[in-house]
Amino acid sequence: MAYDKFTVLRSTAVPMPIENVDTDQIIPARFLKATERKGFGDNLFRDWRYNNDDTPKADFVLNNPTYKGKILVGGKNFGSGSSREHAAWAIYDYGFRCVVSSFFADIFRGNALNIGILPVQVSPEFLEKIFAAIEADPNTELEVNLPKQAITILATGESESFGINGYKKHNLTNGFDDIDYLLSMKGEIEQFAATRPF
């Protein structure tokens, strides 16, 4: 399944300065019954977003109209816990295309990259600058430049580089998942196969 191509993203951001956000908080286990990657965004951070009677919790950031955008800025150790892919599915389905943190759990990072979400790991100091900029002005925009591997606070011009696996960078830039990548090489694979003895 192809995803949105990711090159340069400019967007306001949703700040969630909570450390150790695990995958069960991102998408509770009771919502893992579906196998299609649709509809999970409705239950993103379900127990933090809603009361038991399904009314929104006014003090949770996703229910605050002040904050919006395609970038979620989380605290340290984002995506820890179980390896469920559904956590990344929920974030993507909600509309986020990038998550920023000072540390990601490895399995979550992989799951995010596999479905078109860019996890941007920054230093703790730069993360604090991002939170401060958003607190000062919720309309602050961030620019995430994948080709240059840099994230910039546009209001101040402050920037920091980030790392990414070259294969995953290629796939994100082209909107590929692993199968799309193989299909993009179909001609080369067929040419190679034609040279091989049966």
N, C-alpha and C positions, 0 to 999 in steps of 0.2 A: 504494500500500500504506500503510494507516494504521499509526501507531506509538503507543506509550504516550504519553498526555498528560503533559506536564511542567508542573507548577505549582511546588510546593515539595518539594524532595528533602532529607530528613534521612538521613544515612548515615555510617558509618565510611568510611575511605578507604584506598586502597592507595598508598603512597608510592614513587615511582620517580624519584629526583632525578638523572636522567641528561639532559644537555643534547644538543641536536641529534639527537633520535630521528627517524629518517627512516622513510618508509613501507615500505621493504624490510625494516627491522628489525621493524616492526609486523606485517607479513605478507609473508614471503619470496615472491619471484616464482614459485617452483615450485608454489605453492598457488593460483594465479590461474585455474585451468582451469574452475572451476565458474561458472555464470552466475546461479544462485540465491543469495540472500543468507543461506543457512543453512550451518552447519558450519564457518564461518571462525574462530569462537571457539576451536576445538580447536587451531588453529595460530597463535593470537595470540602474538607474540614467540617463535615456534617455536625459533629457533636460540639464544635466550637461555634458554628454559625447559627444553630437552631436550638431552641428549648425543646423539652419533651413534647410539647403540644404543637410543634412545628412552626412556632412563631420565631422570627429572626431575633438574635441577640444583638441589641443595639450597640454594645460595646466591642463587637468583633469587627476587625478592619474590613473584611469583605462586605459587611453590611453598612459601611460608612461611605456615602456617595462622594465624600471629599477625595477619596483615593480611587484611582482607576488606572488602567493601562495594561500592556502586554508583558510587563516585567514584574515578577514577584521577588522582593528582597527579603530573604530570610536570615535568621541568626545562624550561629555556628552549629555544625553537625546536622545539616538538613538531610532528611531522607534515611535516617538510621532505622534499625529494626528489621522486619521481615523483608523478603526480596520481592514482594508483590509488584508486578508490572502495573497493576491497576492504579497505583499512586501516581505514576507518570501519566497514565491515560487520563486521570481526573484533572490533573493540572493542565494538560493540553486541551481537553474538552471544554474546560472553563474559559479558555482563551489566552492563557499565558503561553508565551513562546520562549521565555528566558527566565531562569531562576538564578539569583545572585546570592552567594553565601561565602563565608570565609572557610568553610569545609563541607564537603559532601561525602555521604556514605558511598563507597565504590559501586555497589550494586545499583543504587538509585541513579547514580551518574550514568551508568551504562544503559539502564532502562530509558532514561530521559533522552539520551543521544539517539537511541534506536527508533524513537518515534517523533523526532523533530523538535525537541526542546533543547535549548542550549544552556547547560549549567556553567555559569561563569564563577570561578573561584578567585576571590580577591584576598588581599591581606586584611587582617582584622582592622588595621588603621584605615584602609580605604573604605571598608564596609561602614565604619562609623561615620566617615565623611558623607557617604551616600545617605545614611539615615538622617544625619544632621541637615543635609540639603533638602530632603523631602519634608522634614519637620518644619523648616523655615518657610518652605513654599511647596505645597502639595502638587503644584503644576510643574515642578522641576522635571526636566526631561533628561533621560540617560540615552547615550548612544552606544550601542553594542555593535562593534565592527568586527565581524568574523574574519574576513580576509586579512585584516591587520592584527587580529587577535587583541583588541583593545577595547576597554570600556571607559567612557568619558562622562563626567558630570557637566552637561553643556553650560549651565549657569556660571560655573567657575573655570571651566577649561581643564580641570584636573583629570588626569587619565592614568590608567594602570593597564598593563598587559596581562593576559591570561593564557594558560596552556590548553591545548586540545590535541588529541590523537589525529594524525594526518588523514587517516582513512575516514574517521567520523566527520572531520571538517569537510572533506570532499563530498560526502553524502549529504550533509546538511546544506551545503552550498547549492547542491543540485536537487534537493528535495527527495533524495533517495532513501529507502530502507535497504536492508541487505539484499533482498530479492531484486529490487530495482537496479541495484548496482550490478548484479550478475546479468540482468537483462540488457543493461547498457553495453555489456561486453559480448553480446551474443555473436556479433560478426567475427570478432577476434577468436572466440571459442570455437566457432564453426570452422574457421580457417585452420586453426591449430589441429582440430579433430581430423580434418581432411588430410593432414600430413602424417597421421598416425596409422600404423598397420592394424588391421582388425584381427 
